[in-house]
Amino acid sequence: MEVEQSPDRINIEYKDDYGSLAVFISSILLSAGGFLGIIISAIHSSRCTSISILGSKCTRKLPPIDSPKVSTEV
């Protein structure tokens, strides 16, 4: 019985295809969509009456200090 010895080096070639690129692009798009969803949700639940996004300006109308209860309904 003759036993062959294993080679000293094993070469593995990795060939990139469009599938991995598609997974990468879709993960970036899904992350950006989730981030935008969080930002829109925060803007929607804020008390700002006018918002300037790039300048980060928010004009708010606050209730009087004497008010016992503040409505948080959307």
Residue pairs with C-beta under 8 A, 6 or more apart in sequence:
43 51
44 74
45 74
46 58
46 60
47 60
47 61
47 62
48 58
48 59
48 60
49 59
49 60
49 61
50 57
50 58
50 59
51 57
51 58
51 59
52 58
63 70
